[in-house]
C-alpha cells in the first residue's frame, strides 16, 4: 500500500468516525433508544465474531504429535 493510498484510507476512517460520533451525540441528545442500542449491538456482535474466529482457528488447526527422540 503506497503512502498516498494509506493517507486516503486514514482520511476516510477519520471522517467516518467523526460522523459516527456526531450521529451518536445527536441521538443521545434526542434521547433516542436506537442511538444506544445500535453501538451496543455492533460491539456485542464484534466480540462474538472474534470469539467465533478464535474458536474456529483452534478447531481447524492441525495438531502434530510430538516427535519421539
C-alpha positions in Angstrom: 0.0 0.0 0.0 1.5 3.3 -1.1 1.8 6.4 1.2 -0.9 8.3 -0.7 -3.3 5.4 -0.5 -2.6 5.0 3.2 -3.3 8.7 3.8 -6.5 8.4 1.8 -7.7 5.4 3.9 -6.8 7.3 7.1 -8.8 10.3 6.0 -11.8 8.1 5.2 -11.5 6.4 8.6 -11.3 9.8 10.4 -14.3 11.2 8.6 -16.4 8.1 9.2 -15.5 8.1 13.0 -16.3 11.8 13.3 -19.6 11.3 11.5 -20.5 8.3 13.8 -19.6 10.4 16.8 -21.8 13.3 15.7 -24.6 10.9 14.9 -24.3 9.2 18.3 -24.2 12.6 20.1 -27.3 13.8 18.3 -29.1 10.6 19.1 -28.2 10.9 22.8 -29.4 14.5 23.0 -32.7 13.5 21.4 -32.9 10.6 23.9 -33.1 8.0 21.2 -33.1 4.4 22.3 -31.5 3.4 18.9 -28.5 5.7 19.5 -27.5 3.4 22.4 -28.9 0.1 21.0 -27.0 0.1 17.7 -23.5 0.7 19.0 -24.0 -1.8 21.8 -25.3 -4.3 19.2 -22.3 -3.7 16.9 -19.9 -4.1 19.8 -21.5 -7.3 21.0 -21.6 -8.8 17.6 -17.9 -7.8 17.1 -16.8 -9.5 20.3 -18.8 -12.6 19.4 -17.3 -12.7 15.9 -13.8 -12.5 17.4 -14.6 -15.3 19.8 -16.0 -17.5 17.0 -12.9 -16.7 14.8 -10.6 -17.9 17.6 -12.7 -21.0 18.3 -12.7 -21.9 14.6 -8.9 -21.4 14.4 -8.4 -23.7 17.4 -10.8 -26.2 16.0 -9.3 -26.4 12.5 -5.5 -26.1 13.3 -3.9 -29.4 12.6 -2.1 -30.9 15.6 1.1 -32.8 15.0 2.1 -35.4 17.6 5.5 -34.7 19.3 8.5 -36.4 17.7 10.0 -39.3 19.6 13.7 -38.9 20.2 
